[in-house]
Amino acid sequence: MSQKIVKASKKINVSSSLESEDISLETTVPTDDISSSEERDGKIKITRQLIERKELLHNIQLLKIELSQKNMMIDNLKVDYLTKIEELEEKLNDALHQKQLLTLRLDSQLTFQQKDARKYQELMKQEMETILLRQKQLEETNRQLREKAGDIRRNLHDFELTEEQYMKLKGFPEDQLSIPEYVSMRFYELMDPLKKEISELQVKKNNLSEELTENKGQLKQLTEE
């Protein structure tokens, strides 16, 4: 029993001594070291903040420069676009002016052509009226000529004489003959030789046709032999 009590007392003393050592360690840390570490931490924090602020300011400055460059590019593009718009407006105005000139020229030419067309139509109308009038006159003249030709044919038929009638009229003096009788005699004197010649030619034609037929027959016989 006495040994157990001694061992227990020893354990209590050891643990108490350890606790006292821990307390002494905690209490023996110097205050100067603590303050210096806090100052270092504070300085580090301030330095980081300054660096971050400088980086932020630098980034802002870069963004401002980039924004300024983009604004300059936009301004240049605006100037280019405005210049192109002005050029296009000038071209459009020129085109509109040319269109107006062409329209005026075409209107003038159209008016001139319309006047010429009206004049040409008037001339054609007058010519057609003249042609129609001339056609009517020619048709009337042709009708009259046909009537006269019919009268002449009828008169010529009336002027035809037989040989007996001719010999009878020829026995009278010419001053005792009427105009139709005189014309009939002259017509007979002109036509009778022609009629005789036509008769003779007809006889010759018939004779030649007969000879031709005979010659063809003889030629055929010779070729068959």
N, CA, C and O of each residue as an XYZ file, in Angstrom:
900
protein
N       0.829     -1.182      0.000
C       0.000      0.000      0.000
C       0.866      1.235      0.000
O       0.594      2.188     -0.730
N       1.872      1.230      0.782
C       2.758      2.399      0.876
C       3.463      2.639     -0.433
O       3.703      3.792     -0.794
N       3.812      1.568     -1.173
C       4.477      1.743     -2.482
C       3.530      2.371     -3.488
O       3.951      3.243     -4.248
N       2.271      1.965     -3.524
C       1.292      2.531     -4.449
C       1.084      3.994     -4.187
O       0.945      4.789     -5.116
N       1.061      4.362     -2.885
C       0.861      5.766     -2.545
C       2.042      6.578     -3.016
O       1.877      7.703     -3.487
N       3.235      6.018     -2.894
C       4.448      6.736     -3.325
C       4.418      6.947     -4.822
O       4.722      8.032     -5.317
N       4.042      5.879     -5.552
C       3.982      5.980     -7.024
C       2.959      7.008     -7.448
O       3.196      7.774     -8.382
N       1.835      7.035     -6.780
C       0.790      7.992     -7.137
C       1.253      9.386     -6.867
O       0.990     10.297     -7.653
N       1.953      9.574     -5.746
C       2.431     10.909     -5.416
C       3.463     11.356     -6.419
O       3.539     12.536     -6.762
N       4.264     10.411     -6.894
C       5.270     10.757     -7.903
C       4.598     11.193     -9.199
O       5.027     12.163     -9.825
N       3.535     10.476     -9.607
C       2.821     10.839    -10.845
C       2.241     12.224    -10.733
O       2.301     13.008    -11.680
N       1.667     12.537     -9.559
C       1.059     13.853     -9.377
C       2.119     14.918     -9.455
O       1.885     15.971    -10.049
N       3.257     14.685     -8.886
C       4.327     15.673     -8.912
C       4.841     15.894    -10.330
O       5.132     17.018    -10.738
N       4.945     14.790    -11.069
C       5.450     14.913    -12.455
C       4.488     15.705    -13.303
O       4.898     16.598    -14.045
N       3.201     15.387    -13.203
C       2.211     16.096    -14.018
C       2.141     17.544    -13.637
O       1.994     18.414    -14.495
N       2.246     17.814    -12.337
C       2.187     19.202    -11.903
C       3.400     19.954    -12.368
O       3.326     21.133    -12.715
N       4.523     19.260    -12.373
C       5.737     19.921    -12.849
C       5.668     20.221    -14.326
O       6.140     21.262    -14.781
N       5.073     19.297    -15.082
C       4.922     19.523    -16.535
C       3.997     20.699    -16.815
O       4.274     21.537    -17.674
N       2.899     20.746    -16.079
C       1.965     21.851    -16.269
C       2.625     23.158    -15.919
O       2.427     24.170    -16.590
N       3.429     23.129    -14.839
C       4.099     24.364    -14.449
C       5.091     24.779    -15.508
O       5.280     25.971    -15.751
N       5.742     23.789    -16.155
C       6.684     24.115    -17.225
C       5.973     24.707    -18.428
O       6.457     25.648    -19.057
N       4.797     24.128    -18.741
C       4.042     24.685    -19.875
C       3.630     26.110    -19.590
O       3.708     26.981    -20.457
N       3.197     26.337    -18.378
C       2.774     27.683    -18.010
C       3.949     28.622    -18.063
O       3.852     29.762    -18.515
N       5.061     28.108    -17.588
C       6.239     28.965    -17.583
C       6.673     29.273    -18.997
O       7.142     30.377    -19.272
N       6.524     28.301    -19.918
C       6.887     28.542    -21.316
C       5.983     29.593    -21.938
O       6.437     30.485    -22.656
N       4.709     29.468    -21.651
C       3.779     30.437    -22.213
C       4.023     31.808    -21.629
O       3.926     32.805    -22.344
N       4.310     31.881    -20.458
C       4.458     33.175    -19.798
C       5.812     33.780    -20.033
O       6.012     34.970    -19.791
N       6.765     32.971    -20.508
C       8.111     33.501    -20.683
C       8.356     34.049    -22.081
O       9.479     34.466    -22.365
N       7.315     34.072    -23.014
C       7.490     34.642    -24.382
C       7.649     36.130    -24.241
O       6.843     36.759    -23.555
N       8.676     36.745    -24.874
C       8.895     38.190    -24.727
C       7.906     39.001    -25.554
O       7.503     38.570    -26.634
N       7.517     40.150    -25.066
C       6.539     41.033    -25.724
C       7.134     41.730    -26.929
O       6.386     42.081    -27.842
N       8.430     41.948    -26.984
C       9.073     42.621    -28.134
C       8.939     41.793    -29.401
O       8.701     42.328    -30.484
N       9.095     40.479    -29.255
C       8.963     39.613    -30.447
C       7.557     39.671    -31.002
O       7.363     39.694    -32.217
N       6.570     39.694    -30.113
C       5.171     39.730    -30.570
C       4.901     41.010    -31.322
O       4.286     40.955    -32.387
N       5.315     42.132    -30.844
C       5.041     43.419    -31.490
C       5.756     43.522    -32.833
O       5.214     44.061    -33.798
N       6.993     42.991    -32.882
C       7.735     43.067    -34.151
C       7.080     42.209    -35.222
O       7.032     42.599    -36.388
N       6.576     41.044    -34.833
C       5.896     40.182    -35.814
C       4.616     40.830    -36.307
O       4.284     40.741    -37.489
N       3.897     41.482    -35.405
C       2.672     42.162    -35.826
C       2.997     43.299    -36.781
O       2.291     43.531    -37.763
N       4.103     44.016    -36.467
C       4.490     45.108    -37.361
C       4.859     44.571    -38.735
O       4.510     45.150    -39.763
N       5.597     43.414    -38.729
C       5.963     42.830    -40.025
C       4.715     42.429    -40.805
O       4.596     42.677    -42.004
N       3.770     41.785    -40.065
C       2.526     41.390    -40.753
C       1.805     42.609    -41.296
O       1.280     42.590    -42.410
N       1.783     43.678    -40.494
C       1.107     44.896    -40.955
C       1.793     45.486    -42.166
O       1.145     45.908    -43.124
N       3.145     45.509    -42.110
C       3.882     46.041    -43.257
C       3.647     45.194    -44.503
O       3.491     45.715    -45.607
N       3.626     43.870    -44.303
C       3.386     42.972    -45.449
C       2.009     43.238    -46.051
O       1.849     43.296    -47.270
N       1.006     43.400    -45.164
C      -0.349     43.675    -45.648
C      -0.389     44.992    -46.402
O      -0.995     45.083    -47.469
N       0.263     46.027    -45.842
C       0.274     47.339    -46.504
C       0.977     47.242    -47.851
O       0.522     47.805    -48.847
N       2.108     46.511    -47.865
C       2.855     46.353    -49.123
C       2.011     45.634    -50.164
O       1.991     46.037    -51.327
N       1.313     44.572    -49.764
C       0.434     43.862    -50.694
C      -0.671     44.763    -51.215
O      -0.989     44.750    -52.404
N      -1.250     45.543    -50.320
C      -2.308     46.462    -50.744
C      -1.779     47.481    -51.742
O      -2.434     47.797    -52.735
N      -0.557     48.001    -51.455
C       0.037     48.968    -52.379
C       0.295     48.327    -53.748
O       0.027     48.918    -54.795
N       0.826     47.097    -53.703
C       1.107     46.399    -54.967
C      -0.191     46.160    -55.741
O      -0.276     46.398    -56.946
N      -1.206     45.677    -54.998
C      -2.490     45.423    -55.662
C      -3.081     46.714    -56.207
O      -3.659     46.734    -57.293
N      -2.928     47.803    -55.435
C      -3.454     49.087    -55.894
C      -2.702     49.574    -57.128
O      -3.297     50.067    -58.086
N      -1.355     49.419    -57.079
C      -0.569     49.819    -58.247
C      -0.943     48.985    -59.465
O      -1.081     49.507    -60.571
N      -1.108     47.662    -59.243
C      -1.517     46.802    -60.365
C      -2.886     47.214    -60.897
O      -3.127     47.248    -62.103
N      -3.786     47.531    -59.941
C      -5.120     47.960    -60.360
C      -5.056     49.264    -61.140
O      -5.712     49.418    -62.170
N      -4.238     50.223    -60.624
C      -4.087     51.495    -61.339
C      -3.445     51.277    -62.705
O      -3.825     51.905    -63.694
N      -2.455     50.367    -62.742
C      -1.805     50.062    -64.018
C      -2.794     49.453    -65.016
O      -2.829     49.822    -66.190
N      -3.595     48.509    -64.514
C      -4.608     47.892    -65.383
C      -5.627     48.922    -65.860
O      -6.056     48.912    -67.014
N      -6.006     49.820    -64.932
C      -6.955     50.883    -65.317
C      -6.341     51.777    -66.384
O      -7.001     52.173    -67.344
N      -5.031     52.092    -66.189
C      -4.349     52.929    -67.171
C      -4.292     52.229    -68.533
O      -4.504     52.855    -69.572
N      -4.003     50.922    -68.515
C      -3.984     50.158    -69.768
C      -5.358     50.147    -70.426
O      -5.478     50.293    -71.642
N      -6.394     49.972    -69.605
C      -7.756     49.984    -70.143
C      -8.098     51.345    -70.736
O      -8.745     51.440    -71.779
N      -7.643     52.413    -70.040
C      -7.890     53.757    -70.567
C      -7.189     53.941    -71.909
O      -7.754     54.497    -72.852
N      -5.921     53.454    -71.977
C      -5.178     53.571    -73.245
C      -5.883     52.781    -74.350
O      -6.052     53.267    -75.469
N      -6.291     51.550    -74.012
C      -6.991     50.718    -75.001
C      -8.305     51.367    -75.429
O      -8.657     51.367    -76.608
N      -9.030     51.925    -74.442
C     -10.291     52.602    -74.757
C     -10.043     53.819    -75.635
O     -10.795     54.088    -76.572
N      -8.962     54.562    -75.316
C      -8.631     55.731    -76.129
C      -8.292     55.318    -77.557
O      -8.714     55.963    -78.517
N      -7.520     54.227    -77.688
C      -7.176     53.741    -79.027
C      -8.424     53.313    -79.796
O      -8.570     53.605    -80.983
N      -9.321     52.616    -79.097
C     -10.559     52.188    -79.760
C     -11.418     53.385    -80.146
O     -12.046     53.397    -81.205
N     -11.439     54.405    -79.263
C     -12.188     55.619    -79.606
C     -11.594     56.297    -80.830
O     -12.314     56.793    -81.697
N     -10.237     56.308    -80.885
C      -9.583     56.883    -82.063
C      -9.933     56.084    -83.318
O     -10.205     56.656    -84.374
N      -9.924     54.746    -83.189
C     -10.295     53.910    -84.332
C     -11.731     54.182    -84.755
O     -12.036     54.278    -85.944
N     -12.613     54.305    -83.759
C     -14.022     54.590    -84.065
C     -14.151     55.940    -84.749
O     -14.901     56.091    -85.713
N     -13.394     56.943    -84.229
C     -13.437     58.269    -84.852
C     -12.927     58.214    -86.289
O     -13.495     58.835    -87.187
N     -11.836     57.455    -86.492
C     -11.308     57.318    -87.855
C     -12.316     56.635    -88.771
O     -12.509     57.033    -89.920
N     -12.959     55.585    -88.228
C     -13.987     54.904    -89.023
C     -15.145     55.843    -89.334
O     -15.689     55.831    -90.438
N     -15.518     56.661    -88.345
C     -16.600     57.628    -88.581
C     -16.214     58.603    -89.686
O     -17.010     58.926    -90.567
N     -14.944     59.070    -89.610
C     -14.480     60.003    -90.647
C     -14.508     59.334    -92.016
O     -14.951     59.923    -93.002
N     -14.019     58.070    -92.059
C     -14.032     57.340    -93.334
C     -15.454     57.165    -93.847
O     -15.736     57.386    -95.025
N     -16.349     56.763    -92.940
C     -17.737     56.561    -93.350
C     -18.376     57.864    -93.808
O     -19.101     57.890    -94.803
N     -18.108     58.946    -93.079
C     -18.665     60.240    -93.484
C     -18.116     60.666    -94.840
O     -18.840     61.209    -95.675
N     -16.803     60.408    -95.048
C     -16.209     60.742    -96.353
C     -16.852     59.928    -97.469
O     -17.185     60.454    -98.531
N     -17.021     58.620    -97.205
C     -17.662     57.773    -98.212
C     -19.104     58.200    -98.460
O     -19.578     58.197    -99.596
N     -19.797     58.568    -97.378
C     -21.185     59.021    -97.533
C     -21.238     60.290    -98.373
O     -22.103     60.436    -99.237
N     -20.293     61.220    -98.113
C     -20.253     62.444    -98.913
C     -19.963     62.134   -100.376
O     -20.579     62.704   -101.276
N     -19.003     61.210   -100.606
C     -18.694     60.835   -101.988
C     -19.901     60.202   -102.666
O     -20.217     60.505   -103.816
N     -20.579     59.303   -101.919
C     -21.765     58.665   -102.494
C     -22.875     59.680   -102.753
O     -23.585     59.589   -103.755
N     -23.021     60.650   -101.843
C     -24.032     61.688   -102.060
C     -23.696     62.520   -103.290
O     -24.580     62.873   -104.071
N     -22.388     62.836   -103.462
C     -21.986     63.576   -104.661
C     -22.273     62.769   -105.923
O     -22.795     63.292   -106.908
N     -21.916     61.461   -105.873
C     -22.202     60.611   -107.033
C     -23.699     60.521   -107.293
O     -24.147     60.544   -108.439
N     -24.475     60.419   -106.199
C     -25.926     60.354   -106.361
C     -26.467     61.638   -106.969
O     -27.326     61.603   -107.851
N     -25.958     62.776   -106.492
C     -26.397     64.057   -107.057
C     -26.012     64.167   -108.529
O     -26.790     64.644   -109.355
N     -24.777     63.708   -108.847
C     -24.360     63.715   -110.259
C     -25.259     62.814   -111.100
O     -25.664     63.171   -112.206
N     -25.560     61.633   -110.548
C     -26.426     60.705   -111.285
C     -27.818     61.294   -111.481
O     -28.405     61.166   -112.555
N     -28.345     61.943   -110.438
C     -29.665     62.571   -110.562
C     -29.633     63.702   -111.587
O     -30.576     63.886   -112.357
N     -28.530     64.458   -111.582
C     -28.402     65.538   -112.563
C     -28.340     64.978   -113.985
O     -28.997     65.482   -114.896
N     -27.536     63.924   -114.153
C     -27.458     63.280   -115.466
C     -28.814     62.714   -115.878
O     -29.202     62.784   -117.044
N     -29.527     62.150   -114.902
C     -30.855     61.614   -115.196
C     -31.792     62.721   -115.656
O     -32.552     62.540   -116.607
N     -31.737     63.874   -114.978
C     -32.583     65.001   -115.383
C     -32.235     65.464   -116.791
O     -33.119     65.741   -117.601
N     -30.912     65.546   -117.079
C     -30.499     65.962   -118.421
C     -30.979     64.967   -119.475
O     -31.491     65.355   -120.525
N     -30.802     63.662   -119.175
C     -31.253     62.641   -120.122
C     -32.765     62.676   -120.295
O     -33.279     62.495   -121.399
N     -33.476     62.912   -119.186
C     -34.938     62.986   -119.272
C     -35.371     64.155   -120.148
O     -36.264     64.020   -120.984
N     -34.722     65.312   -119.945
C     -35.040     66.476   -120.775
C     -34.710     66.210   -122.241
O     -35.476     66.560   -123.139
N     -33.538     65.574   -122.467
C     -33.145     65.276   -123.848
C     -34.121     64.298   -124.494
O     -34.528     64.474   -125.643
N     -34.493     63.259   -123.732
C     -35.435     62.274   -124.268
C     -36.802     62.903   -124.523
O     -37.451     62.613   -125.528
N     -37.232     63.769   -123.599
C     -38.515     64.451   -123.805
C     -38.469     65.317   -125.058
O     -39.419     65.361   -125.839
N     -37.326     66.015   -125.233
C     -37.187     66.856   -126.421
C     -37.197     66.012   -127.693
O     -37.880     66.336   -128.665
N     -36.417     64.909   -127.668
C     -36.393     64.026   -128.837
C     -37.758     63.410   -129.094
O     -38.188     63.285   -130.241
N     -38.442     63.022   -128.010
C     -39.769     62.423   -128.168
C     -40.745     63.425   -128.769
O     -41.539     63.086   -129.646
N     -40.675     64.673   -128.285
C     -41.552     65.710   -128.840
C     -41.250     65.935   -130.318
O     -42.159     66.048   -131.141
N     -39.945     65.997   -130.644
C     -39.547     66.192   -132.038
C     -40.000     65.021   -132.902
O     -40.512     65.215   -134.005
N     -39.807     63.794   -132.389
C     -40.224     62.613   -133.143
C     -41.742     62.560   -133.304
O     -42.249     62.153   -134.348
N     -42.460     62.975   -132.263
C     -43.917     62.998   -132.376
C     -44.366     63.990   -133.441
O     -45.292     63.718   -134.207
N     -43.691     65.162   -133.483
C     -44.024     66.133   -134.523
C     -43.728     65.559   -135.901
O     -44.535     65.679   -136.824
N     -42.539     64.923   -136.031
C     -42.199     64.302   -137.314
C     -43.193     63.206   -137.674
O     -43.596     63.067   -138.830
N     -43.585     62.422   -136.655
C     -44.540     61.341   -136.915
C     -45.880     61.905   -137.380
O     -46.508     61.363   -138.290
N     -46.317     63.004   -136.744
C     -47.584     63.615   -137.171
C     -47.475     64.156   -138.598
O     -48.389     64.003   -139.408
N     -46.313     64.805   -138.890
C     -46.121     65.298   -140.257
C     -46.115     64.143   -141.253
O     -46.727     64.219   -142.318
N     -45.405     63.061   -140.881
C     -45.341     61.897   -141.771
C     -46.726     61.285   -141.965
O     -47.088     60.888   -143.072
N     -47.500     61.213   -140.873
C     -48.855     60.683   -140.985
C     -49.721     61.556   -141.881
O     -50.516     61.051   -142.673
N     -49.561     62.878   -141.753
C     -50.326     63.779   -142.613
C     -49.940     63.581   -144.077
O     -50.799     63.519   -144.956
N     -48.612     63.483   -144.326
C     -48.165     63.258   -145.702
C     -48.677     61.925   -146.239
O     -49.146     61.839   -147.374
N     -48.581     60.872   -145.397
C     -49.073     59.567   -145.823
C     -50.573     59.609   -146.087
O     -51.065     58.990   -147.030
N     -51.294     60.345   -145.245
C     -52.735     60.464   -145.442
C     -53.040     61.157   -146.761
O     -53.905     60.727   -147.523
N     -52.301     62.255   -147.016
C     -52.510     62.961   -148.278
C     -52.154     62.078   -149.471
O     -52.868     62.050   -150.474
N     -51.022     61.348   -149.345
C     -50.622     60.462   -150.437
C     -51.650     59.353   -150.652
O     -51.974     59.011   -151.789
N     -52.164     58.790   -149.544
C     -53.178     57.745   -149.673
C     -54.443     58.295   -150.318
O     -55.054     57.640   -151.162
N     -54.831     59.500   -149.916
C     -56.014     60.104   -150.535
C     -55.779     60.338   -152.025
O     -56.661     60.108   -152.852
N     -54.544     60.809   -152.355
C     -54.218     61.020   -153.771
C     -54.234     59.701   -154.535
O     -54.750     59.619   -155.650
N     -53.646     58.646   -153.900
C     -53.609     57.331   -154.552
C     -55.018     56.785   -154.745
O     -55.342     56.248   -155.804
N     -55.864     56.925   -153.707
C     -57.240     56.429   -153.828
C     -58.001     57.186   -154.912
O     -58.754     56.598   -155.690
N     -57.788     58.512   -154.948
C     -58.448     59.299   -155.988
C     -57.962     58.879   -157.368
O     -58.748     58.722   -158.303
N     -56.622     58.696   -157.476
C     -56.062     58.264   -158.757
C     -56.573     56.876   -159.130
O     -56.843     56.600   -160.299
N     -56.704     55.996   -158.122
C     -57.216     54.653   -158.386
C     -58.650     54.712   -158.902
O     -59.012     54.012   -159.847
N     -59.456     55.556   -158.271
C     -60.839     55.700   -158.744
C     -60.871     56.233   -160.173
O     -61.657     55.783   -161.007
N     -59.986     57.216   -160.435
C     -59.939     57.756   -161.789
C     -59.513     56.686   -162.796
O     -60.078     56.583   -163.885
N     -58.497     55.883   -162.412
C     -58.043     54.822   -163.309
C     -59.119     53.763   -163.508
O     -59.314     53.255   -164.613
N     -59.819     53.436   -162.415
C     -60.904     52.458   -162.553
C     -61.986     52.984   -163.495
O     -62.515     52.244   -164.324
N     -62.305     54.266   -163.356
C     -63.303     54.857   -164.245
C     -62.798     54.877   -165.685
O     -63.539     54.572   -166.620
N     -61.502     55.248   -165.853
C     -60.918     55.251   -167.201
C     -60.901     53.844   -167.783
O     -61.200     53.647   -168.961
N     -60.545     52.853   -166.938
C     -60.516     51.463   -167.398
C     -61.907     50.998   -167.812
O     -62.074     50.303   -168.815
N     -62.898     51.395   -167.021
C     -64.274     51.019   -167.376
C     -64.673     51.628   -168.716
O     -65.282     50.975   -169.564
N     -64.307     52.909   -168.880
C     -64.642     53.568   -170.141
C     -63.907     52.913   -171.313
O     -64.469     52.741   -172.395
N     -62.621     52.543   -171.076
C     -61.862     51.888   -172.145
C     -62.454     50.524   -172.487
O     -62.513     50.136   -173.654
N     -62.902     49.786   -171.430
C     -63.532     48.494   -171.716
C     -64.803     48.678   -172.532
O     -65.093     47.917   -173.455
N     -65.548     49.708   -172.164
C     -66.764     49.970   -172.940
C     -66.419     50.331   -174.385
O     -67.066     49.873   -175.328
N     -65.375     51.171   -174.538
C     -64.971     51.548   -175.894
C     -64.451     50.340   -176.663
O     -64.725     50.186   -177.853
N     -63.685     49.471   -175.961
C     -63.176     48.269   -176.629
C     -64.326     47.383   -177.079
O     -64.301     46.810   -178.168
N     -65.345     47.280   -176.212
C     -66.511     46.497   -176.612
C     -67.211     47.106   -177.812
O     -67.652     46.406   -178.724
N     -67.302     48.438   -177.787
C     -67.923     49.111   -178.933
C     -67.110     48.886   -180.207
O     -67.655     48.649   -181.284
N     -65.755     48.971   -180.043
C     -64.898     48.777   -181.218
C     -65.039     47.359   -181.752
O     -65.127     47.142   -182.960
N     -65.060     46.367   -180.806
C     -65.224     44.989   -181.275
C     -66.560     44.809   -181.993
O     -66.648     44.145   -183.025
N     -67.588     45.415   -181.421
C     -68.891     45.308   -182.094
C     -68.876     46.011   -183.449
O     -69.440     45.522   -184.428
N     -68.209     47.185   -183.481
C     -68.133     47.922   -184.748
C     -67.305     47.168   -185.777
O     -67.647     47.125   -186.958
N     -66.183     46.560   -185.299
C     -65.371     45.776   -186.229
C     -66.155     44.589   -186.769
O     -66.048     44.228   -187.941
N     -66.934     44.003   -185.897
C     -67.778     42.903   -186.364
C     -68.773     43.404   -187.409
O     -69.090     42.724   -188.385
N     -69.252     44.626   -187.158
C     -70.176     45.207   -188.146
C     -69.457     45.565   -189.440
O     -70.059     45.585   -190.514
N     -68.130     45.855   -189.321
C     -67.366     46.242   -190.503
C     -66.977     45.051   -191.376
O     -66.537     45.245   -192.509
N     -67.125     43.837   -190.880
C     -66.733     42.674   -191.662
C     -67.669     42.524   -192.880
O     -68.893     42.597   -192.775
N     -67.035     42.315   -194.015
C     -67.783     42.182   -195.273
C     -67.444     40.852   -195.937
O     -66.341     40.321   -195.807
N     -68.418     40.353   -196.636
C     -68.132     39.200   -197.487
C     -67.550     39.708   -198.797
O     -67.598     40.900   -199.100
N     -67.000     38.777   -199.565
C     -66.415     39.181   -200.849
C     -67.463     39.787   -201.771
O     -67.176     40.715   -202.527
N     -68.663     39.261   -201.704
C     -69.751     39.777   -202.547
C     -70.120     41.189   -202.141
O     -70.322     42.053   -202.995
N     -70.212     41.439   -200.793
C     -70.540     42.787   -200.323
C     -69.426     43.769   -200.688
O     -69.691     44.912   -201.061
N     -68.184     43.314   -200.577
C     -67.057     44.192   -200.921
C     -67.095     44.572   -202.401
O     -66.932     45.742   -202.747
N     -67.308     43.590   -203.268
C     -67.345     43.872   -204.704
C     -68.499     44.810   -205.036
O     -68.390     45.645   -205.934
N     -69.591     44.669   -204.318
C     -70.744     45.539   -204.573
C     -70.424     46.978   -204.178
O     -70.717     47.910   -204.927
N     -69.805     47.163   -202.969
C     -69.463     48.518   -202.515
C     -68.352     49.120   -203.368
O     -68.308     50.332   -203.578
N     -67.473     48.281   -203.850
C     -66.367     48.791   -204.643
C     -66.848     49.359   -205.981
O     -66.161     50.170   -206.602
N     -68.023     48.930   -206.412
C     -68.566     49.444   -207.668
C     -69.091     50.859   -207.548
O     -69.383     51.497   -208.560
N     -69.217     51.369   -206.318
C     -69.696     52.740   -206.126
C     -68.498     53.683   -205.983
O     -67.443     53.291   -205.486
N     -68.679     54.936   -206.426
C     -67.628     55.924   -206.173
C     -67.474     56.173   -204.661
O     -68.433     56.037   -203.903
N     -66.268     56.537   -204.242
C     -66.009     56.707   -202.806
C     -66.824     57.842   -202.209
O     -67.221     57.765   -201.047
N     -67.086     58.904   -202.986
C     -67.837     60.026   -202.423
C     -69.299     59.688   -202.201
O     -70.012     60.421   -201.516
N     -69.759     58.560   -202.788
C     -71.138     58.143   -202.567
C     -71.266     57.154   -201.402
O     -72.372     56.793   -201.000
N     -70.131     56.729   -200.876
C     -70.157     55.769   -199.764
C     -70.273     56.509   -198.422
O     -69.743     57.607   -198.249
N     -70.975     55.877   -197.491
C     -71.018     56.420   -196.122
C     -69.710     56.078   -195.401
O     -68.914     55.265   -195.871
N     -69.519     56.712   -194.269
C     -68.269     56.456   -193.512
C     -68.178     54.996   -193.080
O     -67.120     54.394   -193.263
N     -69.239     54.383   -192.511
C     -69.130     52.965   -192.158
C     -68.839     52.085   -193.358
O     -68.074     51.127   -193.248
N     -69.453     52.398   -194.538
C     -69.200     51.589   -195.726
C     -67.756     51.748   -196.187
O     -67.115     50.774   -196.582
N     -67.248     52.978   -196.134
C     -65.862     53.221   -196.541
C     -64.887     52.498   -195.605
O     -63.926     51.875   -196.055
N     -65.152     52.591   -194.282
C     -64.285     51.913   -193.304
C     -64.363     50.405   -193.490
O     -63.353     49.712   -193.363
N     -65.553     49.891   -193.790
C     -65.703     48.448   -193.989
C     -64.892     47.984   -195.188
O     -64.272     46.922   -195.149
N     -64.894     48.787   -196.267
C     -64.106     48.427   -197.437
C     -62.613     48.398   -197.098
O     -61.907     47.451   -197.444
N     -62.147     49.440   -196.424
C     -60.725     49.483   -196.078
C     -60.362     48.343   -195.115
O     -59.284     47.758   -195.227
N     -61.227     48.040   -194.204
C     -60.991     46.939   -193.265
C     -60.913     45.603   -194.004
O     -60.084     44.751   -193.684
N     -61.782     45.436   -194.991
C     -61.766     44.208   -195.787
C     -60.468     44.107   -196.569
O     -59.860     43.040   -196.651
N     -60.042     45.247   -197.153
C     -58.808     45.247   -197.937
C     -57.590     44.920   -197.070
O     -56.623     44.333   -197.554
N     -57.635     45.297   -195.793
C     -56.530     44.967   -194.885
C     -56.617     43.530   -194.385
O     -55.597     42.849   -194.280
N     -57.805     43.071   -194.080
C     -57.969     41.770   -193.451
C     -57.967     40.626   -194.459
O     -57.534     39.523   -194.126
N     -58.442     40.863   -195.688
C     -58.554     39.764   -196.649
C     -57.190     39.157   -196.979
O     -57.077     37.931   -196.995
N     -56.133     39.965   -197.247
C     -54.820     39.345   -197.489
C     -54.308     38.567   -196.279
O     -53.683     37.516   -196.421
N     -54.578     39.093   -195.103
C     -54.136     38.384   -193.892
C     -54.864     37.056   -193.744
O     -54.267     36.046   -193.373
N     -56.152     37.070   -194.037
C     -56.916     35.822   -193.940
C     -56.399     34.799   -194.942
O     -56.265     33.618   -194.621
N     -56.104     35.265   -196.179
C     -55.579     34.347   -197.191
C     -54.223     33.797   -196.754
O     -53.943     32.609   -196.911
N     -53.386     34.682   -196.203
C     -52.063     34.229   -195.747
C     -52.198     33.218   -194.615
O     -51.473     32.224   -194.572
N     -53.131     33.478   -193.698
C     -53.364     32.540   -192.596
C     -53.830     31.194   -193.130
O     -53.414     30.148   -192.631
N     -54.698     31.215   -194.150
C     -55.188     29.962   -194.745
C     -54.041     29.199   -195.391
O     -53.925     27.984   -195.233
N     -53.185     29.931   -196.128
C     -52.046     29.274   -196.767
C     -51.104     28.672   -195.726
O     -50.619     27.552   -195.888
N     -50.853     29.422   -194.665
C     -49.975     28.904   -193.606
C     -50.583     27.683   -192.927
O     -49.866     26.755   -192.554
N     -51.879     27.685   -192.769
C     -52.542     26.535   -192.165
C     -52.392     25.301   -193.049
O     -52.170     24.194   -192.557
N     -52.522     25.514   -194.404
C     -52.344     24.396   -195.339
C     -50.919     23.866   -195.262
O     -50.699     22.655   -195.238
N     -49.934     24.797   -195.224
C     -48.539     24.372   -195.116
C     -48.296     23.614   -193.811
O     -47.562     22.626   -193.780
N     -48.909     24.082   -192.761
C     -48.745     23.409   -191.466
C     -49.286     21.988   -191.529
O     -48.662     21.055   -191.024
N     -50.448     21.830   -192.152
C     -51.035     20.491   -192.257
C     -50.150     19.577   -193.094
O     -49.946     18.412   -192.753
N     -49.610     20.132   -194.226
C     -48.736     19.325   -195.081
C     -47.477     18.900   -194.334
O     -47.041     17.752   -194.422
N     -46.898     19.853   -193.593
C     -45.690     19.528   -192.828
C     -45.981     18.500   -191.740
O     -45.150     17.634   -191.463
N     -47.139     18.590   -191.132
C     -47.509     17.604   -190.108
C     -47.624     16.220   -190.712
O     -47.192     15.235   -190.113
N     -48.214     16.146   -191.917
C     -48.333     14.847   -192.590
C     -46.952     14.294   -192.941
O     -46.680     13.112   -192.727
N     -46.072     15.161   -193.486
C     -44.720     14.710   -193.822
C     -43.968     14.241   -192.581
O     -43.245     13.245   -192.617
N     -44.147     14.968   -191.492
C     -43.475     14.581   -190.250
C     -43.966     13.229   -189.764
O     -43.181     12.411   -189.285
N     -45.256     12.998   -189.889
C     -45.805     11.702   -189.477
C     -45.240     10.581   -190.334
O     -44.876      9.524   -189.819
N     -45.163     10.816   -191.681
C     -44.604      9.804   -192.573
C     -43.138      9.534   -192.246
O     -42.708      8.381   -192.209
N     -42.371     10.598   -192.010
C     -40.949     10.429   -191.690
C     -40.758      9.644   -190.393
O     -39.858      8.811   -190.291
N     -41.603      9.913   -189.415
C     -41.515      9.167   -188.149
C     -41.799      7.692   -188.382
O     -41.142      6.825   -187.804
N     -42.795      7.408   -189.244
C     -43.107      6.013   -189.529
C     -41.958      5.310   -190.227
O     -41.608      4.180   -189.885
N     -41.368      5.992   -191.219
C     -40.233      5.399   -191.927
C     -39.050      5.183   -190.983
O     -38.388      4.146   -191.032
N     -38.796      6.160   -190.135
C     -37.686      6.029   -189.183
C     -37.919      4.863   -188.234
O     -36.981      4.152   -187.876
N     -39.144      4.672   -187.835
C     -39.465      3.563   -186.942
C     -39.237      2.230   -187.624
O     -38.705      1.296   -187.022
N     -39.653      2.142   -188.920
C     -39.435      0.897   -189.662
C     -37.949      0.600   -189.805
O     -37.522     -0.544   -189.647
N     -37.154      1.642   -190.106
C     -35.719      1.442   -190.263
C     -35.072      0.971   -188.965
O     -34.202      0.100   -188.980
N     -35.487      1.532   -187.874
C     -34.906      1.120   -186.590
C     -35.315     -0.289   -186.212
O     -34.549     -1.003   -185.565
N     -36.520     -0.704   -186.608
C     -36.966     -2.062   -186.287
C     -36.228     -3.092   -187.120
O     -35.948     -4.189   -186.639
N     -35.902     -2.748   -188.395
C     -35.162     -3.678   -189.244
C     -33.738     -3.842   -188.718
O     -32.949     -4.589   -189.297
